[in-house]
Amino acid sequence: MTLQRKHNINVLGEGPAIVLLHGFGCDQNMWRLVVPAFARNHTVILYDLVGSGQSELAAYDHEKYGTLHGHADDLLDIVRSMTTEPVTVIGHSVSAMIALLAVNKAPELFTAQVMVGPSACYIDDGDYRGGFSRADIDELLETMEGNYLGWSSAVAPQIMGAPDRPDLREELTNSFCRTDPDIAKHFARVTFLSDHRADLAHCRLPTLILQCTDDFVAPVEVGEYIHRAIPGSEYVLIENTGHCPHLSAPDASVAAIRRFVQRG
């Protein structure tokens, strides 16, 4: 199996490379409103996490992907195979942590990273506010186990937010529903029970945190925490309701990312 087939890799444009990673229940198409702005001056590399989109589902190994490190190793394989120059990596949601793990493991392969709606830990812990209690997460995972499609229909619109864009809410719901239920349930458990707060301080790469003002999944406190924890990071707060600003606030997202990338 080729790496291209495994991850449904697509490459657009020409210039310094940017790699885009999608979040849980999504695929590379979620970046479609951002890609044109960067494909003019960059090589844009898009791919689907194994188990998502048009990736090779048979390649999903529950042991390898039992932590986010498995996906981080895939990112490193793709970067090494697609370019000889360091890249900028942009990760949405859980993929922001996947990218962080890859950056920490092989910083020489990267020039900068952008975290869109990141969360290093979803569960409240003492003074740390992740946005959910452990009971909330346990209930979420239990509901997914019992009725994945029903869970998707109820939760995806909340994640998307964008109250004035029912089309986007429906799109994310459909994306969740298309995901293989067994893989989705496994990846959800890995995602929502992960805790990568300790990895933040090890990052020495220029980093931009893109945070929404009203995010059901990653509240403002989480973005601020990550900003404080990553030395020298930049923080941009976008006026947006929802967890997917690259879809519901693409102009603001592009502007913030472009300023950051051009300075680098």
C-alpha angles and dihedrals in degrees: 000000000000121000089239092057093042093056103021089237118199127185127200134176132003135265136053108003127253120186119204123204122191128216135246116311092008140094139211092281088076087077095057095109092051101041099073092058092058103031088073092070105012142054102246115204116197128182143160121245110244106273094030136090114337095341120127102274092194088065092064106114113190091206096048092044093041086105132027089252090081091060090043090056089052090054090052091050091052095048092049092049099043104044144015093211129074114267140212111240123206117192128184122213111319089008089065086068092042088055092046091055090050092047092051092048097048110011092166089072094060139062099187143341135222120204114202112196094339128183124188092190128008097199125083112245120182108299091354115098113203094167099251137065119229087251089055091053093044090052091047092052092044091052090050091052093052101041116003096174092048090048091050093051091051101040106034094069090051091051093049093046103177093135092190093051110068088164091064092045090052091046093056091045090053091047091053091047093051092056115100103262096221093050092043092052092049094046091047091055091049091047103045096041095047122111116192099159091118091056095059097076092054092064115104097169122110103266136192120197112203109199131182121222093230114028122162093199104036113025122205091262090063094053091048090050092053090047091054093045099051110070114240095359124155124229128205122183114207121202098238141125110224145033100270110066092160085070105029098034104022097152093054091044093050092047093052094045093045093052090051096045095045092052089054 
